[in-house]
Amino acid sequence: MSDHSPSSCASEGASQPAASILHMKDVCDSVMQHLARVDFQRAYALLPEAGFLECGVRFVLNETGLRAEFNRSEFSEQELCQARALQASLLNTPLPRGPLERVHSLLQHCSVALMQRAQPTALNAIALTLLHRLRQPLRRRLPWVRRRDEACELLVSVLLQEPLQRARLLLRRHALEQELLRLRQQQSLGENGPPHWPERSAYRAWLRQNPGSRILVTLHMGHYREAFHWLAAEAEPGRRVISLQREQDDTHSHRHRVDARLQHEVLGRALDTTAGIVAALRGGGTTLAILCDLGPRFGATEAVTLFGQPSQLVRGPALLALLGRAPLVPFVTLSQDGRDCIQMAPVIMPQLLAGETLAQGVQRITATLAQCIERWVRMAPEQWRFLPGAGMFLSMAAGHDHER
């Protein structure tokens, strides 16, 4: 094992004033490879996450495991040195693995291989479902998993005002739904046919009357990337389309790009990105695609009521609409009987009300989006990606929340 002591970091800094993101990626890759030998959620719990956040690294947990995200392209030697110290601490710590966890981890990695590399055929969907059902009895025999699942069930029961048994069933359905969705994301656009979209004609009529910039806003439900395509493609050729991604796309983003006639670009979070988007929206002829169901860890938030509880929701969509003078077009994608269905809510215009400040306008629009989120999640809670970790939205959320 290489020496990652503070003294070695200091000597490296003498010859290299700034560490490239590649060095930080190497550190994070070794950490993730080490933790890949245990269950994903167990791996996330073992991470000294606060320490990595101080280094400019955030780890995200989803159906395919851990992923590292970086908030800058260059890191100081001090940050890299701290990350290497955390790396060395983790690599020198024995991983708690019993026989059941070894088998569960093996089945889990087989599922990931299907989700990431297999074609979304009926046979592969059956295989993924079988692997999922084989893992479930093993999960329930791992004490730390059982404690976490019980906490999630109680939280969902309270938020959705459902009996505990119903919450338990929703979470089991949710886990399989998300894995099948990952498999389906290997499809090319339109491969599954057009969605059921009752408001399509009304949306087209609205576009004719409002040809300027617009913001398509949705939540992590169903095949939302493909839904972005269908809505964005209802436009004139040459129109600029921007997808603002708050997390790296590990599912072949080229498969989910809009019509080739349109100018489509994918941007990440940054202050200069925000300024550029506002300028583009004000210039007209731009469509922005953005997600609104994100909590405090994804940027500045507004206080809202979500599922009857004081919560925090990102203010980005509302702020961009007001600053960019572009209407918000809320929609959701649901899966019904194996077919995508797009439902739309009334367009939110970007004007401030009489006597309203910018801050008040942002809060009002964010609260309206919170109402949309709650209404749509209640329609099909098992299809919402953040159902198990819904506590991350609560203003007084306790414990160590994570994304799925």
VENPEWO-V77636 format. One record per helix or strand of 2 or more residues. SS is the DSSP state (alpha for helix, beta for strand). FROM is the first residue (numbers start at 1). TO is the last residue. If there is no record, write none. Layout:
((SS & FROM & TO) (SS & FROM & TO))
This chain:
((alpha & 6 & 15) (beta & 18 & 20) (alpha & 21 & 35) (alpha & 40 & 46) (alpha & 49 & 54) (beta & 57 & 62) (beta & 65 & 70) (beta & 74 & 76) (alpha & 77 & 91) (alpha & 99 & 117) (alpha & 122 & 140) (alpha & 143 & 160) (alpha & 164 & 184) (alpha & 200 & 209) (beta & 214 & 218) (alpha & 224 & 232) (beta & 240 & 244) (alpha & 253 & 256) (beta & 263 & 267) (alpha & 271 & 283) (beta & 286 & 291) (alpha & 296 & 298) (beta & 301 & 306) (beta & 309 & 314) (alpha & 316 & 324) (beta & 327 & 336) (beta & 339 & 344) (alpha & 358 & 379) (alpha & 381 & 383) (alpha & 390 & 393))
